[in-house]
Each structure stands twice: as structure tokens, then as C-alpha cells.
Amino acid sequence: MAKVAFITGGNGITGSSLLEYLVKNTDASQWSELIVTSRSPFKTTVSDPRITFIALDYTNDVQSLINKMKDTCSSVTHAYFSSYIHKDDFNELNAANEKLFANFLDSLLAVAPNLQNCTLQTGGKHYNVHLFPVPSPAREEDPRLDSPIGNFYYPQEDYLIERQRGQAWTWNVVRPEAIIGATSKPNGMNEALTIVLYMLVCAELGVDAPMPTNQRYWEGTDDVSDARIISQLTVWASTSANTGNQASMSPTAITFAGTAHFRNPYPKEGDLQLELSLNEWAKDKRQVWDRICDKAGVPQAKATWDSGTWAFQDWVFQRTWSATLSMSKARRFGFDGYIDSYQSFTDAIDLFVQRGQIPPVKGASKVNGTA
């Protein structure tokens, strides 16, 4: 029988990519319906008669969600959760996202008697790669580490496993690193978008774009995950006969090429250091970005500036340790998806241009004169 997908976060970088993947790579004999949900008005780059949208807010109580979902979602066979709520306070962040997933799963199980699989997306923060040096590459079987700020991925994963115990449906957890991709409307926490905004403004100002990080990070290795590979892996893991009840990862290891010059002393591993804070740099650059958009004849791209996640990128770049994730488990189970990491960035930038989110990229500044 044809499968029915239920995708949360339809406007997000993962949810939108998953929808695009299913539209482009499957037909109605394989997936008869693609149900998408989000809290905000839905916007997509693909068109398919199989797409059904339902507006849901998983901060609402379970019974109200059940009432909204019971008709539309009764035929769901495969559910994919990648929703997220941001809070500046870590205690509030952890509590909000733990509850968000519990509400989603409780309401789903109440309305979808034919469920075959539920896949939860978490990420590299499962291993606390964002806080301190950890074994690199991190592996799925590594024990959990205590976090000084808590980690909502753990209770989310535990709740998924507990609710599945003794049931016919299976679970999967996908743990990508920093996600690279393009959405129908500019999306935060997207390294490719933040970097291209930075470089275009530096080009407009006629100055080099200094590498914002530190020498140890520059000389190390980091991971990014292409949204298209995440989608491919997610569908593969959730539908393959031998991959149920497993956690997998979808990173792509990258190194930095070229020459960068640093003024700060070489840091110790575990310290935090930035050559340049992008968050501080960006505070007086809005008018420059607006000027770029006006000169290029794409005034609608002015709003893209609001999706530059400068503080988040500082958080990434200040690390003085490598944070890579092993891909061995997925490979061992038979996954062979691959996209070159450089192409991941350039493809995303091309899509930003095609969708009018940034002006054509011509003469973008290079990092200290090198790519």
C-alpha cells in the first residue's frame, strides 16, 4: 500500500527539503499523500496534488491537537518531526522543546492507527559538541555526557523510545550537524546564508572579509549537513526493512582551504576565541545591505538580512575544537548518499539568488584574499 507522510516544520530547512525530496523522487503509487504542517502560513517551492497543509501549533494542548488532526491525519504511516522553539533561557528552551515533541507524539498516536514509523531529528548537540571538546568523530554508541545547560534531545529521544515500546511501529533518530540548504523564505541558523550576507556586504564596502573564527578552528575539521542528504537519509532510514529503531547521522566533514591571518594568539583547546564577532560587525550594516539590494534591483531581498544568524554563527566560530560526527553506522546499514560540501554551499547560494533572497553573487569578497 502507498505510504502517507506527515511532516512538521514545513517552512523550515529540514521540513521543506523533505517535502521537496518526496515530490521529486516519488509518485502516488509509493506515497499517496504528503501532509505538511507549520505554525506560520505555509509557503513551498514545489507543487503536487498530493500535498495537504494543516496549520498546527504543538505548544497547544494534546486534546485540541487531536481534534484538529483526527480527520486529516488518520491515514498517516510515516511521521517526521523537525520542529523547534527558540528560547534565550536554556531552562525554558529545554522545557519548551521537550513538551513540543511530547504533544506532537501523543496527538499523532491518538489519530494515526496505521503508523509504521516516526522519525525524530535532533543533531550534533546530542554530543555536546557546541559546549566543549568531545571525542571526534562522535559515534551513535557514545554514552551521553552531562551538560551544564541541559539537553532537550535526550528526553525527546527517550520519550519516543518509551512510547514505541511494545508497538508495531518503529522509530528512528537522525542527528545532522549544522544544516546547509535553502527554503522558500529565508531561514535562520543557516550558515550558508549568514556567510554570503557577510561577504556581499564586505564586497560592497570594498574590504576583505576577515575569517571571523580562530586559528585552531581554522586548522581543524568541522561538519555541515546538506538538507538534501538529510532528507534522503531520513526517508531511507524510515522505510528500509533493517533500519528501524536506530539512530543515524548525516554529516559531511569539511576543512578550510586558503590562508587566513589571525591577530589573536593561538588558543588552547577548550577555550573560546573569535577574531571578529559577526554579531557586533552586523549591527551597523543594515543600510549597506539595503543599498546592495536597491542597486541590484531586488528590493524584496532586503528582508533577508533579518535571517542572518550572527550570534549563532559566533557560537559556532568561537570553538577551538573539531566537532565531527561519524557516518559509519549509516554506511554500514547501506546508505550511500553523498554531496560535496563545497557544492552544498554553492548550490544553496544559487538557490538564494534564484528565489530573490539575495542579489546575484558577483565579486563577493574572499576570506583575506583567498577562497
C-alpha positions in Angstrom: 0.0 0.0 0.0 1.1 3.6 -0.7 2.6 5.4 2.3 1.3 8.7 3.8 3.9 11.2 5.1 3.3 13.7 7.9 6.0 16.4 8.0 6.2 19.0 10.7 8.1 22.3 10.3 7.0 22.6 6.7 8.6 26.1 6.3 11.9 25.0 8.0 15.1 24.0 6.4 14.6 20.3 7.0 10.8 20.0 6.6 10.7 21.9 3.3 13.6 19.8 2.0 11.9 16.6 3.0 8.8 17.6 1.2 10.8 18.6 -1.9 12.6 15.3 -1.9 9.4 13.3 -1.8 7.8 15.3 -4.5 10.8 15.0 -6.8 11.7 11.4 -6.1 8.4 9.5 -5.5 5.0 9.1 -7.1 1.4 8.4 -5.9 1.9 4.7 -6.1 4.7 5.0 -3.4 3.5 8.0 -1.3 -0.2 8.8 -1.9 -0.3 11.9 0.3 2.2 14.3 1.8 0.7 16.1 4.8 2.6 19.2 5.9 2.2 21.3 9.0 3.6 24.5 10.4 2.6 27.3 12.8 3.0 30.0 10.2 1.4 30.3 6.8 2.8 27.6 4.5 4.9 28.5 1.5 6.7 26.0 -0.7 8.7 25.9 -3.9 7.1 22.7 -5.2 3.6 21.9 -6.5 2.0 18.5 -6.2 -1.7 17.4 -5.8 -0.5 15.0 -3.0 0.3 17.9 -0.7 -2.1 18.7 2.1 -1.4 21.5 4.5 -2.8 21.7 8.1 -1.9 24.5 10.4 -0.9 23.2 13.8 0.9 24.6 16.9 2.4 21.9 19.1 2.6 24.2 22.0 -1.2 23.7 22.3 -2.7 21.0 24.5 -2.9 17.5 23.2 -6.7 17.2 23.0 -7.1 20.4 20.9 -4.4 19.0 18.6 -6.2 15.7 18.3 -9.4 17.5 17.4 -7.6 19.3 14.5 -5.7 16.2 13.3 -8.2 13.4 13.6 -9.7 13.8 10.1 -6.6 14.9 8.1 -4.0 12.7 9.8 -5.9 9.4 10.3 -4.1 7.7 7.3 -0.5 8.8 8.3 2.0 5.9 8.0 5.3 7.8 8.4 5.8 10.9 10.6 8.8 13.2 10.5 9.4 15.7 13.4 11.9 18.5 13.0 10.2 21.4 14.8 11.9 23.7 17.2 11.1 26.6 19.6 13.8 29.0 20.5 14.2 30.5 24.0 17.1 32.5 25.2 16.9 31.0 28.6 18.2 27.4 28.5 15.9 26.1 31.1 12.9 27.5 29.2 14.4 26.2 25.9 14.7 22.6 27.2 11.3 22.5 28.8 9.6 24.1 25.7 11.1 21.7 23.2 10.6 18.6 25.4 6.9 19.5 25.7 6.7 20.3 22.0 7.7 16.8 20.9 5.6 15.1 23.6 2.5 17.0 22.4 3.3 16.0 18.8 3.8 12.3 19.5 0.8 12.0 21.9 -1.6 13.6 19.4 -0.1 11.6 16.5 -0.5 8.3 18.2 -4.1 9.1 19.1 -5.1 9.8 15.5 -2.9 7.5 13.3 -3.7 3.8 13.8 -1.8 2.8 10.7 1.5 4.4 11.8 4.6 2.5 10.6 7.4 4.8 11.6 8.1 8.0 13.5 11.5 9.8 12.9 12.8 12.5 15.2 15.6 14.9 14.0 17.9 16.1 16.7 21.6 17.0 15.9 25.2 17.3 16.9 24.2 18.9 20.1 23.3 15.5 21.3 27.0 15.0 21.8 27.5 18.5 23.4 29.9 19.4 20.5 28.7 23.0 21.0 29.9 23.3 24.6 33.3 21.6 25.0 35.8 19.2 23.3 34.3 15.8 22.8 35.5 12.6 21.0 35.8 13.4 17.3 34.3 11.8 15.4 31.3 11.3 17.7 29.5 8.0 17.2 26.0 6.9 17.8 27.0 4.4 20.5 28.9 7.0 22.5 27.5 7.5 26.1 25.6 10.6 26.8 27.5 13.4 28.5 26.3 15.6 31.3 25.6 19.1 30.1 25.8 22.2 32.3 22.8 23.8 30.4 20.7 20.6 29.9 19.9 18.9 26.6 16.3 18.5 25.4 17.4 16.0 22.8 17.7 13.3 25.5 14.1 13.5 26.9 12.8 13.8 23.3 14.6 10.6 22.3 13.7 8.8 25.5 10.0 9.7 25.1 10.0 8.4 21.5 11.5 5.1 22.5 9.2 4.7 25.6 6.0 5.3 23.6 7.1 2.8 20.9 7.9 0.0 23.3 5.7 -3.0 22.5 4.2 -1.3 19.5 4.2 -2.4 15.8 5.6 0.9 14.5 9.3 1.7 14.6 11.3 4.8 15.4 14.4 6.5 14.0 16.5 9.4 15.2 18.6 11.4 12.7 21.4 13.6 14.1 22.8 16.0 11.5 25.2 18.8 12.2 24.9 22.4 11.0 22.4 22.3 8.1 23.0 23.9 4.8 20.1 24.4 2.4 17.6 26.9 1.0 14.0 27.4 2.0 11.0 29.1 0.3 11.6 32.0 2.6 14.9 32.9 4.3 15.5 30.7 7.3 17.6 31.2 10.4 20.5 29.0 11.7 21.7 28.5 8.1 25.5 29.0 7.9 25.5 29.5 4.1 23.1 32.4 4.2 24.9 34.2 7.1 28.3 33.8 5.3 27.1 35.1 2.0 25.5 38.1 3.6 28.8 38.9 5.3 30.8 38.5 2.1 28.4 40.6 0.0 28.5 43.5 2.4 32.3 43.3 2.6 32.4 43.4 -1.2 30.1 46.4 -1.3 32.4 48.2 1.2 35.5 47.2 -0.8 37.2 45.5 2.1 38.4 41.9 2.7 36.2 39.6 4.7 38.5 38.5 7.6 37.9 35.0 8.8 35.9 35.5 12.0 36.9 32.4 13.8 40.3 31.5 15.4 43.4 29.7 14.2 42.7 26.4 15.9 39.2 26.2 14.4 40.6 27.2 11.0 43.2 24.5 11.1 40.7 21.8 12.2 37.8 20.0 10.7 34.1 20.7 11.1 30.8 19.2 9.9 27.9 20.5 7.9 24.9 18.5 6.7 23.2 19.2 3.4 19.4 19.3 3.8 19.0 17.2 0.7 21.2 14.4 2.1 19.3 14.6 5.4 16.0 14.1 3.5 17.4 11.2 1.6 18.8 9.5 4.7 15.6 10.2 6.6 13.3 8.6 4.0 15.8 5.7 3.6 16.1 5.0 7.3 12.3 5.2 8.0 11.3 2.9 5.2 14.1 0.3 5.0 13.4 -3.1 6.4 16.6 -3.4 8.6 16.9 0.2 9.9 14.0 0.5 12.4 14.7 1.6 16.0 18.1 3.1 15.1 19.9 6.4 15.4 21.8 7.6 12.4 23.8 10.7 11.3 24.1 12.7 8.2 27.2 15.0 8.4 29.7 16.0 5.7 33.2 16.7 7.0 34.8 19.9 5.8 38.1 21.5 6.1 39.0 25.2 5.4 41.3 26.0 2.5 43.5 29.0 1.7 45.4 31.3 4.0 43.9 33.3 6.9 45.8 35.8 9.1 45.0 36.0 12.8 45.9 38.7 15.2 45.0 36.8 18.4 47.4 34.4 20.0 47.0 30.7 19.3 44.2 29.5 21.7 44.2 26.4 23.9 41.8 23.7 23.0 38.6 24.2 25.0 38.9 28.0 25.1 36.5 30.3 23.3 38.0 32.8 20.9 36.8 34.9 17.9 39.0 37.0 15.6 35.8 39.0 14.8 32.4 38.9 16.3 29.9 38.8 13.4 27.1 39.8 15.8 29.0 43.0 16.6 30.0 43.6 13.0 26.5 43.3 11.7 24.9 45.9 14.0 25.6 48.9 11.7 25.4 47.1 8.3 21.7 47.0 7.6 21.8 50.2 5.4 24.7 48.7 3.4 22.6 45.6 2.7 19.6 47.7 1.7 21.8 49.6 -0.7 23.1 46.4 -2.3 19.6 45.2 -2.9 18.4 48.5 -4.4 21.4 48.7 -6.7 20.8 45.1 -7.9 17.1 45.7 -8.4 15.9 43.1 -5.8 14.4 45.3 -3.1 12.5 42.2 -1.8 15.8 40.8 -0.7 16.2 43.5 2.0 14.1 41.3 4.4 16.7 38.5 4.1 19.0 40.5 6.4 16.7 39.6 9.3 17.5 35.9 8.8 21.3 36.3 9.2 22.0 34.5 12.4 25.1 36.4 13.5 25.1 35.4 17.2 24.6 31.7 16.3 27.5 31.9 13.8 29.7 33.4 16.5 28.7 30.5 18.8 30.0 28.1 16.0 33.1 30.0 15.1 34.3 30.6 18.7 35.0 26.9 19.2 38.7 25.8 19.5 38.0 22.2 18.9 36.9 20.0 16.0 33.4 18.5 16.2 32.8 15.8 13.6 30.2 13.0 13.5 30.8 9.5 12.3 28.9 8.4 9.3 29.9 4.7 9.7 26.6 3.4 11.1 24.5 4.7 8.2 27.1 3.4 5.7 27.2 0.0 7.4 23.4 -0.3 7.0 23.7 0.6 3.3 23.2 4.3 2.9 25.3 5.8 0.1 24.1 9.4 -0.2 26.8 12.0 -0.9 27.1 15.7 -1.8 30.5 17.5 -1.9 30.5 20.1 1.0 31.7 22.9 -1.3 28.9 22.2 -3.7 26.5 22.2 -0.8 27.3 25.8 -0.1 27.4 26.9 -3.7 24.1 25.2 -4.5 22.4 26.9 -1.6 23.7 30.3 -2.7 22.5 29.7 -6.2 19.0 29.0 -4.8 19.1 32.1 -2.7 19.7 34.1 -5.9 17.0 32.2 -7.9 14.4 32.8 -5.2 15.2 36.5 -5.0 16.5 36.3 -1.4 19.9 37.8 -2.3 21.2 39.7 -5.3 23.4 37.9 -7.9 26.7 37.0 -6.3 29.3 38.8 -8.3 32.7 39.9 -6.9 31.9 38.6 -3.4 34.8 39.3 -1.1 37.1 36.4 -0.3 38.5 35.5 3.1 41.6 37.6 3.4 42.1 37.3 -0.3 41.7 33.6 -0.5 38.7 31.3 -1.1 
